[in-house]
């Protein structure tokens, strides 16, 4: 599918020329420290999100100085499956904040179309459509790679599993914990060491220190362009029936099953079906969108579930025992594919 390239404005003033009714507001998600504004353009409500590594843990730990979301949007990558996925971005500007390292994203106000923020089960039909559209987006970018010279320079493949590595958490500690989640993760990893089986602790903590064995194994399976943060709070159903996906902060090359594993890990309380059924539905959807999964599915799925424990074992250690046990078993299964 051919898509149009976009051009970001050179400044926020240029981006918002003609906008009125600008007023700040707090994101109801409660986890983002980014600044937001409501604006009206030609009478239509829009939202501006201001992004800068001074206010974003993930940008700091992954070295994002020029806002990958904007670069991916400029390259047209967010529009590769525009018939089924709506990203809501209508404009962007570079050069915001200290050293001009930040950016501003101008989006339609889609708050009424997002899933509820509270932990309520996603309706089964909407969840099935979501998995289908997510698979369709992966299929539309199947085989995409971020060329080191000519590519847009998005999230490095290996960095996807390093958000909560010892080095990343140590860096946030040295900064005095400017954001809450890394501090919670620090305590969660201590709980993981206490609650998880010894063999799983050894496996996961080893990969936290050096993710190379995991990423080398995953690179033997296919890649595509990933949203990277496909959790319930970032999705909804657009008025025209498309799946709404916002917060494209983790964009880059990676395995399709990463999207599935991330969703299963972070949306456990909202799933209308068991995790195994969701995985089966995602595989079927990939096949329906023209992707042959026969040669790689089992390896990629098991490795990505292991990767989810490397990313979120700390969060599972703060929850109930059955959920932690499920993910510990998944980590063991994944180890066999390293």
C-alpha positions as CSV (number, residue, x, y, z in Angstrom):
1,X,0.0,0.0,0.0
2,X,1.5,3.3,-1.0
3,X,1.0,6.2,1.4
4,X,1.7,9.9,1.4
5,X,4.7,11.2,3.4
6,X,4.0,14.0,5.9
7,X,6.0,17.0,6.8
8,X,6.2,18.3,10.4
9,X,6.0,22.0,11.1
10,X,9.2,23.8,12.1
11,X,7.7,25.1,15.4
12,X,4.7,24.7,17.6
13,X,3.6,28.2,16.6
14,X,3.5,27.1,13.0
15,X,1.6,24.0,13.9
16,X,-1.1,25.7,15.9
17,X,-1.5,28.8,13.7
18,X,-5.2,29.6,13.6
19,X,-6.0,27.4,16.6
20,X,-8.0,28.9,19.4
21,X,-9.3,27.9,22.9
22,X,-5.9,26.6,23.9
23,X,-6.0,25.2,27.5
24,X,-3.9,22.7,29.4
25,X,-5.4,19.5,30.8
26,X,-4.2,16.4,32.6
27,X,-4.2,13.0,30.8
28,X,-6.8,10.8,32.6
29,X,-4.4,7.8,32.0
30,X,-2.5,9.1,35.0
31,X,0.8,7.5,34.0
32,X,2.1,9.9,31.4
33,X,4.1,12.9,32.6
34,X,3.8,14.6,29.1
35,X,2.0,17.9,28.8
36,X,-1.3,18.1,27.0
37,X,-3.5,20.9,25.6
38,X,-7.0,21.1,24.2
39,X,-7.3,23.3,21.2
40,X,-10.0,24.0,18.6
41,X,-9.2,24.2,14.9
42,X,-12.0,25.4,12.6
43,X,-14.4,24.6,15.5
44,X,-13.2,21.0,15.8
45,X,-11.7,19.7,19.1
46,X,-8.1,18.6,19.0
47,X,-5.5,17.5,21.5
48,X,-1.8,18.6,21.5
49,X,0.7,16.3,23.2
50,X,4.1,17.7,24.0
51,X,6.9,15.1,24.1
52,X,10.4,15.5,25.4
53,X,12.9,13.1,27.1
54,X,13.0,15.4,30.2
55,X,9.5,14.2,30.8
56,X,9.5,10.7,29.4
57,X,11.3,7.7,30.9
58,X,11.2,5.6,27.7
59,X,12.7,8.4,25.6
60,X,15.6,8.7,28.1
61,X,16.4,5.0,28.4
62,X,16.3,4.5,24.6
63,X,18.1,7.7,23.6
64,X,15.2,9.3,21.7
65,X,16.4,12.8,21.0
66,X,14.2,13.6,18.0
67,X,10.8,11.9,18.7
68,X,10.4,8.6,16.9
69,X,6.7,9.1,16.7
70,X,7.0,12.1,14.5
71,X,9.7,10.5,12.3
72,X,7.4,7.4,11.8
73,X,4.5,9.7,11.0
74,X,6.5,11.7,8.5
75,X,7.6,8.5,6.8
76,X,4.0,7.4,6.3
77,X,4.5,4.3,8.4
78,X,1.5,5.0,10.6
79,X,-0.8,5.0,7.5
80,X,0.2,1.7,6.1
81,X,-3.1,0.1,7.1
82,X,-5.3,3.2,7.1
83,X,-8.4,1.3,6.2
84,X,-8.4,-0.6,9.5
85,X,-6.2,1.5,11.9
86,X,-6.7,5.1,12.8
87,X,-3.8,6.9,14.5
88,X,-5.6,10.2,14.9
89,X,-2.5,12.3,14.2
90,X,-3.1,15.3,11.9
91,X,0.1,17.3,12.4
92,X,3.3,17.5,14.3
93,X,6.1,20.0,15.0
94,X,9.8,19.5,15.8
95,X,12.0,21.6,18.1
96,X,9.9,21.8,21.3
97,X,11.6,22.2,24.7
98,X,15.1,22.1,25.9
99,X,17.7,22.0,23.1
100,X,14.8,21.6,20.7
101,X,14.9,17.8,21.4
102,X,11.1,17.5,21.8
103,X,8.1,17.6,19.6
104,X,4.4,18.3,19.6
105,X,1.7,16.0,18.2
106,X,-1.6,17.4,17.0
107,X,-4.4,14.8,17.2
108,X,-8.1,14.8,16.7
109,X,-9.8,14.6,20.1
110,X,-10.8,10.9,20.2
111,X,-11.3,10.6,23.9
112,X,-14.9,9.6,23.4
113,X,-13.8,6.7,21.2
114,X,-11.2,5.1,23.5
115,X,-11.9,2.2,25.8
116,X,-12.8,3.1,29.3
117,X,-9.7,3.7,31.5
118,X,-11.1,1.5,34.3
119,X,-10.5,-2.2,34.4
120,X,-13.6,-3.5,32.7
121,X,-13.6,-6.4,30.3
122,X,-13.3,-5.5,26.6
123,X,-16.5,-6.6,24.7
124,X,-15.7,-9.9,23.0
125,X,-16.7,-8.7,19.5
126,X,-14.5,-5.5,19.9
127,X,-11.6,-7.6,21.1
128,X,-11.9,-10.0,18.2
129,X,-11.9,-7.0,15.8
130,X,-9.0,-5.5,17.6
131,X,-6.8,-8.6,17.2
132,X,-7.8,-8.8,13.6
133,X,-6.9,-5.2,12.9
134,X,-3.7,-5.5,14.8
135,X,-2.7,-8.5,12.7
136,X,-3.8,-6.6,9.6
137,X,-1.5,-3.8,10.5
138,X,1.4,-6.2,11.0
139,X,0.6,-7.9,7.7
140,X,0.6,-4.5,5.9
141,X,4.2,-3.9,7.0
142,X,5.4,-7.5,6.9
143,X,9.2,-7.7,6.3
144,X,9.8,-4.0,7.1
145,X,13.2,-3.2,8.4
146,X,14.7,0.0,9.6
147,X,17.7,0.5,7.4
148,X,20.6,1.9,9.4
149,X,21.4,4.6,6.8
150,X,18.2,5.3,4.8
151,X,15.6,4.4,7.4
152,X,13.8,6.7,9.8
153,X,15.9,5.6,12.7
154,X,13.2,4.3,15.0
155,X,13.4,2.2,18.2
156,X,16.4,-0.2,17.9
157,X,15.3,-3.8,17.8
158,X,17.2,-4.8,21.0
159,X,16.1,-1.8,23.0
160,X,12.5,-3.0,23.0
161,X,13.3,-5.5,25.8
162,X,15.5,-3.1,27.8
163,X,12.9,-0.6,29.3
164,X,13.3,-2.1,32.8
165,X,16.9,-3.4,32.6
166,X,19.2,-2.9,35.6
167,X,21.0,-0.1,33.8
168,X,17.7,1.7,32.9
169,X,16.5,1.6,36.5
170,X,19.8,2.6,37.9
171,X,19.8,5.7,35.6
172,X,16.4,6.7,36.9
173,X,17.5,6.2,40.5
174,X,20.5,8.5,39.8
175,X,18.0,11.1,38.6
176,X,16.0,10.9,41.8
177,X,13.1,8.9,40.3
178,X,11.5,11.7,38.2
179,X,8.7,9.3,37.2
180,X,6.8,6.8,39.3
181,X,6.8,3.6,37.2
182,X,10.6,2.9,37.2
183,X,10.6,3.2,41.0
184,X,7.7,0.8,41.3
185,X,9.5,-1.5,38.9
186,X,12.6,-1.4,41.0
187,X,10.7,-2.7,44.0
188,X,8.8,-5.2,41.8
189,X,12.0,-6.8,40.6
190,X,13.0,-7.4,44.2
191,X,9.6,-9.1,44.7
192,X,10.2,-11.2,41.6
193,X,13.5,-12.5,43.0
194,X,11.6,-13.5,46.2
195,X,8.4,-15.0,44.5
196,X,9.5,-16.6,41.2
197,X,11.1,-20.0,41.0
198,X,14.9,-19.9,41.2
199,X,15.4,-21.2,37.6
200,X,13.1,-18.5,36.2
201,X,14.8,-15.8,38.3
202,X,18.2,-16.9,36.9
203,X,16.9,-16.9,33.3
204,X,15.0,-13.6,33.4
205,X,17.6,-11.7,35.4
206,X,20.3,-12.9,33.0
207,X,18.3,-11.6,30.1
208,X,17.7,-8.3,31.8
209,X,21.4,-7.8,32.1
210,X,22.1,-8.9,28.5
211,X,19.1,-9.4,26.1
212,X,21.3,-10.5,23.2
213,X,20.3,-14.3,23.4
214,X,16.6,-13.3,23.2
215,X,17.0,-10.9,20.3
216,X,19.3,-13.1,18.3
217,X,16.8,-15.9,18.5
218,X,13.9,-13.6,17.6
219,X,15.8,-12.2,14.6
220,X,15.6,-15.7,13.1
221,X,11.9,-15.1,12.8
222,X,10.1,-12.5,10.6
223,X,9.7,-8.8,11.5
224,X,7.3,-6.0,10.7
225,X,6.6,-2.4,11.9
226,X,5.3,-2.3,15.4
227,X,3.2,0.1,17.4
228,X,4.9,-1.3,20.4
229,X,2.5,-0.3,23.2
230,X,-0.8,-2.0,22.3
231,X,-2.6,-1.9,25.6
232,X,-6.2,-1.2,26.3
233,X,-5.6,2.4,27.4
234,X,-4.1,3.2,24.0
235,X,-6.9,1.7,21.9
236,X,-10.5,2.2,21.0
237,X,-13.0,2.0,18.2
238,X,-13.3,4.9,15.8
239,X,-16.7,6.0,14.6
240,X,-16.1,4.5,11.2
241,X,-15.3,1.0,12.7
242,X,-11.6,1.2,12.4
243,X,-9.4,0.4,15.4
244,X,-8.0,3.4,17.1
245,X,-4.4,3.3,18.2
246,X,-2.8,6.2,20.0
247,X,0.6,6.8,21.8
248,X,3.0,5.6,19.1
249,X,6.0,6.1,21.4
250,X,7.6,2.6,20.9
251,X,7.6,2.4,17.1
252,X,10.1,0.4,15.2
253,X,11.0,-3.0,13.8
254,X,10.1,-6.1,15.7
255,X,8.3,-9.5,15.8
256,X,4.5,-9.4,15.4
257,X,4.0,-11.6,18.5
258,X,5.6,-8.8,20.6
259,X,2.3,-6.9,20.1
260,X,0.3,-9.9,21.3
261,X,2.5,-10.6,24.3
262,X,2.5,-7.0,25.4
263,X,-1.3,-7.0,25.2
264,X,-1.6,-10.2,27.1
265,X,0.7,-9.0,29.8
266,X,-0.8,-5.5,30.4
267,X,-4.4,-6.2,29.7
268,X,-4.9,-9.4,31.7
269,X,-7.8,-8.0,33.7
270,X,-9.6,-6.9,30.5
271,X,-9.4,-10.0,28.3
272,X,-12.7,-11.6,27.4
273,X,-11.0,-14.9,26.5
274,X,-8.1,-16.9,27.9
275,X,-4.6,-15.9,26.8
276,X,-4.3,-19.1,24.7
277,X,-7.5,-18.3,22.8
278,X,-6.3,-14.7,22.2
279,X,-3.0,-16.1,20.8
280,X,-4.9,-18.5,18.5
281,X,-7.1,-15.7,17.3
282,X,-4.2,-13.5,16.5
283,X,-2.5,-16.3,14.5
284,X,-5.7,-17.0,12.6
285,X,-6.0,-13.3,11.8
286,X,-2.4,-13.1,10.5
287,X,-3.2,-16.0,8.2
288,X,-6.4,-14.4,7.0
289,X,-4.4,-11.3,6.1
290,X,-2.0,-13.3,4.0
291,X,0.8,-14.2,6.4
292,X,2.0,-17.8,6.4
293,X,2.8,-18.6,10.0
294,X,3.7,-22.3,9.6
295,X,7.5,-22.0,9.8
296,X,8.0,-19.5,12.6
297,X,4.9,-19.1,14.8
298,X,5.7,-21.4,17.7
299,X,9.3,-20.1,18.1
300,X,8.3,-16.4,17.9
301,X,5.3,-16.7,20.2
302,X,7.3,-18.6,22.9
303,X,10.2,-16.2,22.7
304,X,8.0,-13.1,22.9
305,X,6.2,-14.4,25.9
306,X,9.6,-14.9,27.5
307,X,10.4,-11.4,26.4
308,X,7.3,-10.1,28.1
309,X,8.6,-11.5,31.4
310,X,11.9,-9.7,30.8
311,X,9.9,-6.5,30.4
312,X,7.2,-7.0,33.0
313,X,8.2,-9.7,35.4
314,X,8.3,-7.0,38.0
315,X,4.6,-6.2,37.4
316,X,3.6,-9.8,37.7
317,X,5.5,-10.2,40.9
318,X,3.3,-7.4,42.4
319,X,0.1,-9.3,41.5
320,X,-1.6,-12.6,42.3
321,X,0.2,-16.0,42.4
322,X,-1.7,-17.6,39.5
323,X,-0.8,-14.9,37.1
324,X,2.8,-14.9,38.1
325,X,2.9,-18.7,37.7
326,X,1.5,-18.5,34.2
327,X,4.2,-16.2,33.1
328,X,6.9,-18.2,34.8
329,X,5.8,-21.3,32.9
330,X,5.8,-19.2,29.7
331,X,9.4,-18.0,30.4
332,X,10.5,-21.7,30.8
333,X,8.8,-22.6,27.5
334,X,10.6,-19.7,25.8
335,X,14.0,-20.7,27.1
336,X,13.8,-23.8,25.0
337,X,13.9,-21.6,21.8
338,X,16.9,-19.5,22.7
